Amino acid sequence: MVAEYSVSPDGEKFQIPGPDDYAKETKKLKATISDQRALGREIVVVMGVGFVGAAMAAVVADTENENGEPTKFVIGMQRPSTRSYWKIPLLNRGLAPVKSEDEELEPMIARCVKEKKTLIATFSYEVLKLADVVVSDVQCDYLKDSFGNVRDGQADMVALETSLEIVAEHIPPETLVLIETTVAPGTTEQVAYPIMRKVFRKRGIQSDPLLAHSFERVMPGKEYVASIRDFWRVCSGINEEATRRVEKFLGEVINTKDYQLTVLDRPIESETAKIVENSFRATILAFLDEWSVFAERNGVDLIKVIEAIKVRPTHDNIIFPGPGIGGYCLPKDGGLGMWAYRHIHGFEDNIFKITPLAIDINDTRALHVAQLTRDAMRNMGRPLAAAEILLLGASYREDVGDTRYSGSELIVRRLTEMGAELRIHDPYVQHWWEFEKQDEYPTPTHSLKRFFRNQDKLVDLRIERDLKKALAGADAVIFAVRHHPYLDLDPDEVVETAGGPLAVIDCFGILDDGKIKRYFELGCEVKGLGRGHVKRIKDQVRDEKEQMLLQMGAR
């Protein structure tokens, strides 16, 4: 049999376990957990040690009682696939399987693995037989089959459903199963419960599974851990005992003293809360798209308009949308609600109008950046085809390294389709898997590559770490993300490093009027999302130059 390997983002290879490895792993797990039970610790299995699961596992493993003694022993469970198995050996070394700008995460994982010895990872489902609590962080995605049309898609629940069936086949009947994944409303009661109950009956277990739902509000960035531990939570159980157990568990592992835990009557209410919460946010951002175009065409700086509105306390959360709405939640969660309405709850009428429209607007907003880049190049008398375009920022949000559903991806794909040559800089991103593995990421059939032409060469796209090297010889620079290192870039240094005037595109209100003016003075062309006032600045620079020439001529 040919050995299979899983390769980490840093290139380290780990052999996938074979049949003989499972018996050894199970024996080791039983001995370890027996020792932990003797210490009075609750055994918690976290299914999936990705972006949410890794941090959740660390937070639970770091839990202590009033005497400073650990109260939980956590096992991170990851399926041993070629894509994900590498997370297990890394976690067992005390290394974080996800990159984070939060300085708390890696020391916490190292502390729990090496010092407290309250955290390990495994590939064996046998560990479920020894669990008091199972936390499911298995991904539930929404797959869109058309570009810019969320209605043409479906929830991808196969991995979640399969994992729940496996859990039910192994756990003791008194084990609490907590679904943390964002799911289609109705999933816990109408999908997970029937699956697990059926398996329980086959096993001769007459009691119902203790199922609960509590969605996470995890945010990438410097407050990554705090967004799990020190943040408000909502939860609900499928029955009174499940509700009691989940309330007790969350009260022990997260800071419910300072951040209220809201307990709802039914899991569908907890599930709906997450979908409505994110759909509301997405809708506000989509709303500003049309006003962004209005501003560009009518000489208005939407950034200044928004700042003026935010002075009013009732509107201080209004946000400029930038080049699209990324991250894992906002681009898809409304789709889960729409899908559930028909496919879980069985309604045929079309009640959803605003939610899908908002998602479609947000999904396609980044394409306008390519148009602005084309127009700026044209104003300089330069063709876009074969132009060297530098994109500053690959992630979806400032000062994080998360590229999921980033608007920057669409900018790259559309400009590449139009014939431009792209180069990328991002101080927080090591690998842009949406391109490097675009034939299989996020799944073999759902890469955004399929919606654009001329994309094959993008597998060779790499993040340039040296900003000066990235700028050298660039024909255009696109400020796509408000990363801190980009906010203070000096126009004179940018133009000098590039080797001459270039097109400058501001997607996120990064440039103030002084910098915009200076770029024009240096012979550049400037465009910006929602920044219609740049023409006034351009005209001002032109008039000042003409006035200066007239004065020189008069002498």
Disulfide bonds with the S-S distance in Angstrom:
none
